[in-house]
Amino acid sequence: MEFETVIGLEVHVQLSTRSKMFCGCSAEYASAPPNTHVCPICLGLPGVLPVINRDAVRKTVMTGLALGAEIPPFNKFDRKNYIYPDLMKGYQVSQYDLPMAVGGYLDISVDGSTRRIGITRVHLEEDTARLTHTAGHAGDYSLVDVNRSGVPLMEIVTEPDLRSPQEARELLIELRRMLRYIDASTANMEEGQFRCDANISQRSVDGAIVGAKVEIKNMNSFRAVERALIFETERQRAALRAGETIVQETRGWSDADGVTLGQRSKEFAHDYRYFPEPDLPPLEISRELVAEITTAMPELPWTRVSRFEATYGLSHQESALLTDEAAVANYYERSVSAAGGHYRDVANWLVGDVFAIARARGGFDLVRITPEQLADIVTMVRSGDINAQAGKEVLGVVDETGQSPKDVVDQRGLRQVSDVDLVANAVAEIIAANPSAVDDYRSGKQAALGFLIGQVMKAMRGTGNPAVVRQEISRRLNEDAQ
């Protein structure tokens, strides 16, 4: 029996705000000592009153607009009631029936085909505290750090439109890229700023069998999401083919074992006893505010890809690579502007040599070469002041020292030599010192020419003009052979 996989995602995104969702405590919790960024509100003490974070609302509206969602003029906060040690108040302030944004979509490409994935809703809530589970000689215990409690958390819920684990992974990658572009979140999965729960079920192609929906949690990387969904697809299909019933439940992903494990039965909405948050007024989003946020929206990544193709003549693959991060795309355009154009050369140097430096340093943000300095190197190579080999050397020195490329060229004597007499002297010395290579060339071995050119360039410390060197060697060899 053939089955089709049905997947929907619930993505939780910590918003990049200075303070928490309902109080003035700092939202920077990762490096702070436990329980230091706290106050009576995020501790859940009786009698306190929350206040809505304006910046969190703006970033949520901006996310909805980027996804093509509708921004209703009226929404409200609700209490989601459940008991867990990381929930200080015994309920979470969230949104239920009137969220911040409704509808929308995100296009993804897998194996060369593009599919549109629907967005159900985008709503705003508060994060929970963090639990640290420890096994010690006195027994197992858990510690609670309230620093994260109350950090603005945006939830993006997709329609069950995804049909494979690969599509789910690609949607998460596209979504994170968009969130970074609009500066809604840094969205680092490894730091818990971008978390995903996946709902997955199977249905037979003929519609005779529809399996129950299973929720998977504890996936902390794109690869983990894909692996968990692959495992769960195979598990559910094997059970259905064996005539077993799929239990609607929540399962956790064990990355070490590569399996999902049953945790508890799946809750329904009514289990949370939602009701309007009495301490917060309903929130009205004026059309003027929506228009203001729309005007302030930065260029979205997919729009930038198309513009790079049209404006700079780059391929789709090159454009996608250069626009994967807004910082890289901005760097490229600044370099192009400083170089007075030369779109292709700047792209080649950036994707090749600058990216290599970024990988070695551990991130593009650690590269110390400015866009203007890269433009200077590109311009000098194009004009013939230096050759490409010297340009690579200059690039490395500039990244290490911060010197201007022109100063490095002058101090190291790297300006390209096109003087025929100087090149001729170097060629004569190399030909005299390598008679076997000369014989190889004259016997028809073209590789010998490349060897001789390399030896001349080495002797001239990379400053020889390769075209002039090649021309002079060929002339000498052919003359001597006559």
N, C-alpha and C positions, 0 to 999 in steps of 0.2 A: 504494500500500500504506500502510495506517495503522499508526503506531507508537505505543508507550507508552514514556515515559521512566521510568527507574528510577534513583533517586539515594539514596545513603547518605553521611553526613557523618562525618568524624573531626575533632573539635574539640579543640584543645589550649589549655588554660587555665592561665595562670600564677597560682598561689595567692598570696593576700595574707598572707605570713608574714614575720616579721622576719629570719629566717635561712634559709640554703639547705637543700636536702633532706637532705643527709648530712653537713654540717659547720656550724660556727658563723659562717661569713662572712655579712655582711649581704646580704640579697636585693635591696636597693635598688641597682640597677646603672645605671639610665638616665642619671643626672646625674653619676655618679662618673667620674673620669679612668680611662682604659683600664688594665686589669690591676692595679687597686688593691684590689678586694674579692676577694682570692684567698688560698688556703692550699695546703699540699701535697695535701689531699684533692681540691679542685676542680681543681687543676692536674694531677691524675692521676699523681702521683709514686709510685714503687714503695714498697710496705711500709705504706701508710696504711690505716686502717680506718674505714669510714663508720659513722655513727650515724643512725638514722631520726628524722626531724622529727615530733614528736608532733602539733603543730598542723596540719601538712599532712595527717596521717592523719584528724584530726577533721573538717577541712573537706571532705575527700573523702567520708567517711562521711555527712556532712551533705548533700552534693550528691546522693549516692545515695538518701538518704531523701526528699529533696525531689522526686526523680524517681520515687518509688514503687518503687525497686529493692530487691532482696534483698541484705542485708549478710552474706556468708558468715562463719562463725566462724573460718575459717582462710584465709589468703592468703600469698603469698610474692613475693619480688622475683627477677627473672631478669636475665641478661646478654643484651642484644641486640647482636650482634656485626656491626659494619661499620666501614669505614675512611673517614673524611672529615676534612678539616683542622680542623673545629670540634668534633670529638669527641676530647677530650684523652686518654682512656684507650684508645681503639680499640674501646670498647664503651659502650653506654648501659645504666644500671641502670633497668629497667622492670619491667612485669609481663606475663606471657604467659597461662598456662592457669589461674591462680588469682588473678583480679583482686579489687579492693577491693569492687566492687558489681556485681551481675548483674541484667539485666532492667530493667524500668521503662518509663516512657513520658512523653511530653510532648504536650499538646493544642495544636493551632494552629488559627487561623481565617484562611481566605483566601476572599475574595469571599462572605462571609456564611455559609460552611459550615465546620464544625469537623471536624477529622480528628485521630485519635490516632496519633502516630508512636512506634514502639517504640524502646527503648534496649537495645542489646546488652550494653554493659558500661561501667563507669567504672573506670579504673585510674590508678595513680600512677607517675610516673617523674621523671627529672631533665632539665632543659633543657640545650641545648648552648651552646657559646661563640658569639660573633657574628663573622661575617666581613664585612669592608668591602672591596669591590672598587674599585680605583682605576686609572685610566688616566693615566699621566704621561709626561714626556719620556724617561724611562729605560725605558719599557715598562709593560705592565700588571702589576699586582701586587695581592695581597690581604693585609690585616692582620687579626690575630686578637685579639679582646678577650675575655678569659676571665671577666670580671665576671659574665656571665649563666650561665656553666657551673655546673650544680648547682642552679639555682633550681627549686623544686618545680613540676612540670608535671603537671596532671591531664588525662587524655585521655577524652573522652566519645564513644563510638561509637554511631551510630544504626543501626537496621535499615534495609534498602533500601526504606523505605516511602514516601519522598517521590516525588511524581509530576510536579513542575514546578519550575523555578528559583524561582518566586515562593514556593512552599512551603518551599524550602530557606532562602530569605532570612528568611521569617517564623519558622521554627524557631530560627534563630540569634538573632533579636531577642528571642524569648521566653526562650531559654536564657540570654542575657546578662542580661536583666532579673532572672531568678531567681537567678543567681549573685551579682548585686549586692545583692539583698534579703537573702540569707543571709550576706553579707560574706565569701564565699569568694574573690572576686576583684573588682578594679575593671573587668576585662574590656574594656579599651580596645584596639580593633583597631589603631588608628593607632600605638599604642605597642608592638605585638607581644604584648600580654598575652592576646589572644583570637584564635587563629589557626585557620584551617579548611582542611582538604583535602577535596575532594569526589570521590566515586566515582560515575561516571555511565555508563549503558549504555542501549541501546534494544532493545526486543523488539516484534515485530509483534503486532498484536492477535489474530491467529489462532494465534499461537504457533509459526509455521513458521520464523521467523528470530529468533535471539537473538544480539545483538551482544556483543562482548567488553567487559569493564569497563575504563574509562580513569580514571586518577586525575589530578586537576587541583590544582596547587599555586600558591603565590605570589599569593593573593588577600587583600588587606589592608583590605577594607571590605565592608559588606553589598551595596553596589551592584556591586562588583567580582565578588562571588560570583554574583550574579544574572546579570550580563552574561556572565561566563565560561560559566556553565551554558547560557544561551540560545545562545551561539555553538556550544558543543560539541554541543548537541542538534541544531542545524541541520547541523553538519558530519557527524555520525555518520549522521543520517537520509539525507542526500544520498549518502553513500558506500554505504550499504546498498541504496538504491534503484538505484544504478548497478551493483550486483552486486559491489562491492568488499568486502574483509574488514577489519574493524576490528581493529587491532593492540592487544593489551593492553599499555599503556605508561603512563608518567608524563609528563604534559604541563604546561608552565608557562603561566600567564596573563600576557600582555603588555597592561597596561592602556592604554598609549599607542596601541598598534595595534589593540586590541580583538579579539585572536585568541589561541588557545592554540597553543603550539609544542611539538613533540616534544622530550623531554629524554633519556629512557632507557627501557629495557624495564622493565615492572613486576615488582617483586620478589615472591616468595612467602615465607611464614613460615619455611620451612625454609632459605631463603637466609641468614637471620640467625643460624642455629645457636644458638637459645635454649637456655640451661641455667640451673639455679638459681644465684642469686648466692651464692657460698660465704662471703662476708664479712658477710652479714646473716642473722640467724635468721628462720625463718618467723614471720609476724605473726598473733597470735590476737586477734580482736576479740570481747571478751566481750559477753554479752547485757546485762550491767549497763551497759557503756559505751554500747551502742546505745540503751538506754532513757534514759540520762542525756542523750545528744545529742538524742534525740527530744524530750525535755521542754524542752530549751533552744532548740529550733527557733523562729525568728521566724515570724510570719504570712507565708504565701507570697503572691505578687502576685495570682494568680487567686482565692485565697480573699478577699483584701482587696477586689477588684473587686466580688464578690458581696455582701460586707458593706456596702460603700459604697452599693450600690443599695438594699439592704434597710433600712439604718439611716438614710441621709440622703435617700432619695427621689431620688437622682440617676439619670440615664439610664446605660445601659451605656457609651456613648461618653464621657460625662463622668467616670464612675468609672474607666474605663481610662486616661484622660488624667491624672487626679489621682493614680493609683497607679502610673504608669509608672516613677517613681523613688521609692524608699522615703523619701528626704528630703522630697519634695514631699508625699507622703501623710502623713507625720508632721507637717509644717508645717500642713497643712489641719486635721488633727484637733486640734492644739494651738490653732489659731485659733478653731475651733468651740467648744472647751471654754472658752476665755477670753471668747468673745462670749456665752456662755450659750445656744448654739444657733445659729439663723440660718444653717442649713446652705446654703441656696440663695444667700444674699447673699455669704457667705464664698467659696463656689465661684466665683461670678461675678467678684468682685474679684481672686481669686487667678489664675484662668485668663486674665482679661483684662489688668488693669493690672500685677499683680506679674510675670506671665510676660513682659509687654512690657519691664519693667525688666530682667528676667533676660536676655532676648535682647540688649538693648543693652549689658549689662555683660559678656556672653560666658559666662553660666552661672548656674544657679539658686543655686549655692553662693556667688556673689558678691553676691547681694541682701542689703542691710543692714537691711531692715525685719524686725523680729521678728514671730512669730505673734501675740504679745500686742498689738503696735502696730497690726497689721492689724485685729485684733478691735476695738480702740478706734475706729478710723476707721469700720468697719462699724456699730458701735453708735451713733456720733454721727450718721451719715447716716440710720440707721433712726429715731432719736429726733427728727430734725428740727433738731438743733443746728447741723448744716451740711448743705448740699446736695451732690449728687453731684459737681458741678463743683469745689466747694471740697475735697471729699474727695480728688479726683485731685491737686490742688495740694498738699495736706497729705502725701499718699503720697510724692510726689517729694521734698519737703523733708525728710521723715523719713529717706528712703533716703540723701540727701546728707549730712545733719547728725547723724542719730542722736537728734534731739530727740524728746520725747514728742509725740504728735499733739495733745494738749490744749494744750501750750505753744505749738505752732505756730499753732493756731487763735486763741489769745488774742493772741499777738504780732502776727499779721497781720490781726486783726479780721475773721475769716472766719465768725463765728457767723451763722447764718441769721436774717434779719430777717423776722418775720411781723407786725410792727406795721403795722396797716392804714393809719395816718396817714402813716408814713414811706414806705410803698410807694406810697400815693396821691400824695404829692408828686413822687416819681420818675416815676410814670406821667404825671402832668400835664405835666411838663417834656418828656418824650419825645413825647407826642401833639402838643404845641405845636410841637416842632421838626421833626416829620415829617408835614406835612399831606398830602403825596402818598400816603404809605402809608395814612393814614386814609381818603383817598378810595378807594384801591384796595380796602381792606377793605369799605367800604360798597357798593362795586360788585360784591361777591361773591367777591373774590380772598382765599381763606383764608390763602394764604401770607403775606399782609401782616401777619396777626395774629402769626405766628411771628417775623417780622422785628421787630415792635414789642416783643414779649416779650424777644427777644434784646438789643435796645437798652436796655431797662430793666435787665436783668440785668448788662449791661456797665457801665451807669452806677452800679449799686450794687455793682460789683466782685465780682459773683457771689454776694453774700450774701443776695439776695432769695429768699424762698420762692417757687419757681416756681408753685405752686398759687395762692398769694395774688396774685402778679403777674398771672397769667392772669385770675383772677376780677376783679381791679380794672380791668384794661384792658378786658375785655369789658363790665363795668358802665358805664365811662365812655363807651365808643364807642356803646353802645346808648342810653344816656341822651341823649347829644348828638345822636343821629340822630332822636330823637322830637320 
